[in-house]
Amino acid sequence: MLWSEAYRPKGCDDIIGQDEVIRQITAFADSGSVPHILISGPHGTGKTAAVECMAKRLYGENWRANTTVLSATDLLGRGRSALETDERISMIYRKDRSLIVNFKQIVKWYASMRPLDADFKLMVFEDAHGLTFEAQQALRRTMERYSATCRFILVTVRPSAVIPAIASRCLPLFFAPVESSLIRERLLEILVAEGAAVPDDDIDLIVYAAQGDLRRAIMYLQIAAEAKEDFDLAEISRSETANIATSAFTALRDGNFDAARKIAESLMIEYGLSAREVVGELRQVIRREYNHPALAIALADADLRLTHNANDFVQINALLARIAREVFSEESTATL
């Protein structure tokens, strides 16, 4: 069994590194009063687990009956085949209707269902950044109509992709990257529970490579513990997204800004990365392959602007343009 699933939080108290947010979520569940919520933060920080734990605390044994979890990726990203094969959706899906019409019908169907022994039910949208503008407009109208008996929770790594009409109706909760010390402590606890051993140096590398993503750290830990040969974290951690980020730099160095822009945007659109995560991927590339102070400064400036909720696509495009101008121009290339 995957350790990331075996050690998934069972309750709110099991979620680490998010004390203030968990206090709020626990208070909502204990009071029986839950607003619409927009939950954002990087991958592996406990967002979905926190929603599940709140539902268990709020509804007890009826939590599954009163909680509907829908993935925007499944509803709109994977197309009709996903809707036809999903048992929860196939009975509502109509083949002769468009994808957006089916989306509206599915959301309306679940939102209108009566809660079981409760005043309201929860409808959770995972990967909410994958909802198109038209889908979000439809969702806004559904939120207005069924707010008395249904609370809507949107979970995303890219909150700027949620339209203001929905965001303004939700309480924003941010899950920060998990602190390195907490990740290390959790990894050591798992090793004790599993009766496994991993060298301290490898644990330090895992914590560093995880970049605040606890789920990723646990995955790396299991690979290290079960490795029959030497554990090569550099090779394992170089994910598909890391390779794509490298190709963006290659395009810039070749003078192809449009290609670099499309590559970076694909990381956000197709892979669901937030702009700050794209910056993180680019930062890993420069650590491995480049040595230019202007790169570090440009990435730091972009990251700062993104923390103030600047537009993701605008900032990434501006970052790439700055790198092309200050680093990969004909004058600068000779210094690399």
N, C-alpha and C positions, 0 to 999 in steps of 0.2 A: 504494500500500500504506500502511496505517496505520503511522505512526512508532512507536506504542506496541507494535506487533507486530514491526516491523523491528528495533527496539532492545531487544527483550525479552532478559533475561540468558541467555547461552548456557551459562554455568558458574557455579559458586559464587562465583568471584572477581569476577564481573560485577555482583553484587548489592551496592548501596551503602547505607551507613548502618546496617547490621545486623551489625557486625563480630563481636561476641561470639556471637550466635546462629549465624552462618555457621561460626564456628570449631567449635561443637558439632556442627552438622550434618555438616561435613566430617569430623570425628573419627569420627562414627558410620559414615559411608560407608567410610572408610579401614580401620576396624577390622572391618567386616562385622557389627557388632553394633548393631542398631537397636531401641530400645524403642517401645512405643506412644507417640504424641506428640499433644499438643493444641496446635496453633499458633493464636495469636490476634493481633489487631492491626488497625488501621484499613485501609481499602481502599488499594491502590496502594503497599504497603510491601514487596512481594516475597515474600509468604507462599507462594503457589502455585508461583511460579518457583523458590523455594528447594527445595521438595519435588521438583520435576522435576529440578533440578540434582543433588540428592542421589541420586535414582534412577539418573541417568546415570553418576554416579561409582561407585555401588555395583554396578550390573549391567553397565555397558558397553553393548555393542550389543544386549543382551537386555533393556534397561530397559523398553521398551514391553510386552514379553511378561510381565514380572514386576510391572507396575504397573497397577492398576485404579483409575481415577478416576471416582467417581460423585458427581453433584450432588444434594444433598438437595432442591433446588428442583425438579429434573427428576423425581426419584423420588416425591416427596410433594406438591410444590406445584402442578405443572402438571396433575396428574390422569392418568387412564388414556390419554388421547390421546398423551401424551409417551412412555409406556411402550410403546404399540403401534407407534410409528414409529421408536423407537431400535433400530438394528440389533443392538446389543450385548445388548439386553434383550428384544426381541420374541420370541426363541426360548424364553425362560424364562417370559415373561408368560402368565398364564392369565386369560382374560376373565371366567370364571365365579367368580373368587375376589376377595376384597376387596383394597383397595389395600395394607393393612398385611400381609396374607398374602403378596401378591406381593413386597412389600419384603423380608420375611423370606427368601423363596425366592431372590430375586436375590442378596442378601448372602451367604447360605449357599452358593450356587452358586459365586460367585467366590472366597470364602474357602477353599473346599475344593479348588480347582484346584491341582494340583501346580506348584511353581515350576520354571522352566526353568534348569537348571544353577546352582541356588542353594539355600540352606538354607530360605529363606522368601521370600514375595512381599509387596508393599505394597498395601494397600487404602486409598485416600484418599477422604475425604468432604469435598467442598467445600460451603461454606455450611452447615456442620454445625448452626448455630443453627436451621435449618429442619426438623430432625428432631423429630417429635412425641415426647412422653413415651413412648408405647407403642413407637414405632420405636426409641428409645434403649434401652428395656428389652430389646427383641429383639436389638439390636446388642451389648449387654453380654453376653448369653448366648453369642452367636457369638464374641465376643472371648475368652471363657473357653475355649470348645471348640477354637478353631483357633489359639490363640496360638503354638503350636509351629511352625507353618508359614506364618503370616500376621501381619504387623504392621499395625496400624490407625493411620492418621493423620487427625485431624480438623482441618479448617481453618475458622476462624470469625472474624467481627468481634465476636461477642457470646459470650464464654466462659461467662458466667453462665447461658446457655441450655442448657449441657451438664450433664446430671445428675451428681451427685457420684459415683455408682457407676461412671461411665465416666471422669470427670475424675481420680479417684483412681488409676486404672490407667494414666494417661498422664503423660509428662513434659511440663510446661507450657513452651512457648517463646513469648515475646512479641516481636512486631515493632513497633518504635516508629515514629512518624511520621518521615519522612526530614527531616534538617536542611535548612534553607533554603539554606545555603551549598553543600551537596552537590547539591541540586536545580539550583541556578543553574549550577554547574560542569558538570553533565551536560547541561543544555540547550545550553550553549555548544558542547560537544563535538558534539552532534547537528547544530547549525547548520553547523559546519565540515564535517562529514561529508556533509551534504546540499547544501553550497554555497549556503545560504540566509542571509538577513539579517533580523533583527528588532531594532528599536530597544531600547536598554538600558532605557529607562523601561517599555516593554511587558514585557520580561523580568522586571523587578522586580515588576510587577503580577501576572504569571503565577505567579511563585514565591509571592507573598503569597496569591493566590487558591487555590492548590493545597492549602495547609494541611497540608503533609507528605505529600501523595499524589503520588508521582512519575508514575504513569500519567496522572493528570489533567493534570499540568503538561505532559507531552509532548503530550497531545492538544491543549491550548490553544496550545502552541508551533506545532504544525502548522497550526492554523487561522489563527494570526497570520501565519505565513510565506506561506500560500497566499491570504490575504485580498486581494481585488482592490479593496476599499474600505477605509475606516478600520476598524481593529480595535477593536470595542466589547466589551471583556472583561466589563464589568458585565452586559451583556445575555446574553452567551454563558454566563457562569458562574452565572447565575440559573437553576438547574436546576429540574426538577419538584419535587424534594424541598424546594428553597428556597421555592417557591411554597406548598407544603403547610405548611411551618413558619410562613410568614406568616399562613396561614389559622388556625393554632392561636392566634396572638396576637390575631387579629381576634375569634375566639370568646371568648377571655378578656376582651377589652375590652367585648364585648357581654354579659358576665355568664354565658356558657354554658360552665361548667367541664366538663361531661360531653362536650360536643362537642370541646373542646380536648384532653381526655384521649384520646378515640378517635382524633383526628387524629395526636397524638404517638405513640400505640401503633401506628398504621398504618405510620408510618415505620420502626418496628422489625420489625413482623411482615411487611408486604407488600414493603417496600423493602430489608429486611435491614440497616438501619443499627443500629449499636450505640448504647447510651444516650449515650455520650460524643460520638458523631457527631450525634445529635439535639441535644445541647447546643450543638455547633458550629454546626449549622444555625440554631438559635435565636439564637446570638450574632451571626451574620451579619445576621439580621433587625434586631436592635436597633441594630447599627452603621448600617444604612441608614435606619431609620424611627423610632427612638425615642431619647430622651435622658433616661434616668432612672438615677441611680446604684444604686438598689435592684436593678435588673435585672442589672447587671454583677456585683454582689455575690452575688445568688441563683444565677446561672449558675456563678460561680467556686466557690461552696460545693458545688453539686451535682457539679461536675466533680471536686472533691477527694474527695468521698465515693465516687464511682464508681471512682477510681483504687485504692481499697481494696476492690474487688470487692463493693461493696454491690449489692443487687438492682436490676436495671435498671428494671423497671416501677415498683417502689416509689419509687425516687429521682426518676424523671421525673414521676410523679404528685405527689410532694411538692413538686417544683420548681414545677409549674404551680399548685398550691394556694397556694404562697408568693407567686408573682407576682400571682395573683388577689387575694390578701389585702393585700399591701403596695404594689402598683402600680396595679392596675385597680379598686380599691375606689372608691366614690363620692368619698371624700375625696381620693384620690391622683390621680384622672383629671384633675382641674383643673390639676395641675402639669405634665402632659405637653405 
